[in-house]
Amino acid sequence: MREYKIKRGHNPNLDALVNRYFGATGDISKGLQFSVEGIGAITMKQEKGSLFIDIVPPKTVCGDYAVIKKWNEFLLEATGKDTKERKKEFGKI
């Protein structure tokens, strides 16, 4: 499970973002589970200023790289941090 810290002052509506990007509905503060082709089974939960995401990869790999771009765009809108900032944050751990 990975913890993505949400940038200070960034207050996205995560339920609406998940619905827009992946078509899943539910309450992210209680925990949300859904599946995305190419990524796998995703479990998300928001606690205070962090977004916790656990991914179980699919058995077959999808050759479409648009899925990765879509995932990175979702994380940018959800956390307010781009790929470079998230990588730098994980490097500190």
C-alpha positions as CSV (number, residue, x, y, z in Angstrom):
1,M,0.0,0.0,0.0
2,R,1.3,3.4,-1.0
3,E,0.7,6.7,0.7
4,Y,0.4,9.7,-1.5
5,K,0.4,13.0,0.4
6,I,-1.9,15.6,-0.8
7,K,-0.3,19.0,-1.4
8,R,-1.1,21.6,1.3
9,G,-4.0,23.8,0.2
10,H,-5.1,21.4,-2.5
11,N,-8.6,20.2,-1.8
12,P,-9.9,18.0,-4.6
13,N,-13.2,16.2,-4.6
14,L,-11.7,12.7,-4.8
15,D,-15.1,10.9,-5.2
16,A,-15.8,13.0,-8.3
17,L,-12.3,12.4,-9.7
18,V,-12.5,8.7,-9.3
19,N,-15.9,8.7,-11.0
20,R,-14.7,10.8,-13.9
21,Y,-11.5,8.9,-14.6
22,F,-12.5,5.3,-13.8
23,G,-16.3,5.3,-13.5
24,A,-16.3,4.0,-9.9
25,T,-18.7,5.4,-7.3
26,G,-18.6,5.3,-3.5
27,D,-17.2,7.1,-0.5
28,I,-13.4,7.4,-0.6
29,S,-13.2,8.3,3.1
30,K,-14.6,4.9,4.0
31,G,-12.6,3.1,1.4
32,L,-13.3,2.4,-2.3
33,Q,-12.6,-0.7,-4.4
34,F,-12.8,-1.0,-8.1
35,S,-11.0,-2.6,-11.1
36,V,-9.4,-0.9,-14.1
37,E,-8.2,-2.7,-17.2
38,G,-4.4,-2.4,-17.5
39,I,-3.9,-1.4,-13.9
40,G,-5.7,-4.1,-11.9
41,A,-7.8,-4.1,-8.7
42,I,-7.5,-0.8,-6.8
43,T,-8.3,-0.1,-3.2
44,M,-8.3,3.6,-2.2
45,K,-8.9,5.4,1.0
46,Q,-8.4,9.0,2.1
47,E,-7.3,9.8,5.6
48,K,-6.6,13.4,6.5
49,G,-4.0,14.8,4.1
50,S,-3.1,11.5,2.5
51,L,-4.5,9.1,-0.1
52,F,-3.7,5.4,0.5
53,I,-3.7,3.3,-2.7
54,D,-3.2,-0.5,-2.9
55,I,-3.1,-2.1,-6.4
56,V,-3.2,-5.8,-7.2
57,P,-1.9,-6.1,-10.8
58,P,-3.8,-8.0,-13.5
59,K,-2.7,-11.5,-14.6
60,T,-2.4,-10.3,-18.2
61,V,-0.5,-7.1,-19.2
62,C,-2.2,-4.5,-21.4
63,G,0.0,-3.0,-24.1
64,D,-1.9,0.3,-24.1
65,Y,0.3,3.0,-22.5
66,A,-2.7,5.4,-22.4
67,V,-3.6,3.7,-19.1
68,I,-0.4,5.0,-17.5
69,K,-1.0,8.5,-18.7
70,K,-4.6,8.4,-17.4
71,W,-3.3,7.1,-14.0
72,N,-0.7,9.9,-13.8
73,E,-3.2,12.6,-14.7
74,F,-5.5,11.2,-12.0
75,L,-2.7,11.3,-9.4
76,L,-1.8,14.9,-10.5
77,E,-5.4,16.1,-9.9
78,A,-5.9,14.1,-6.7
79,T,-2.6,15.1,-5.0
80,G,-1.6,18.3,-6.7
81,K,1.8,16.9,-7.3
82,D,3.3,15.9,-10.7
83,T,5.3,12.7,-11.3
84,K,8.6,14.4,-10.5
85,E,7.4,15.6,-7.1
86,R,5.9,12.2,-6.2
87,K,9.1,10.5,-7.2
88,K,11.2,12.9,-5.0
89,E,8.8,12.2,-2.1
90,F,9.2,8.5,-2.4
91,G,12.9,8.8,-2.6
92,K,12.9,10.3,0.9
93,I,11.3,7.2,2.4
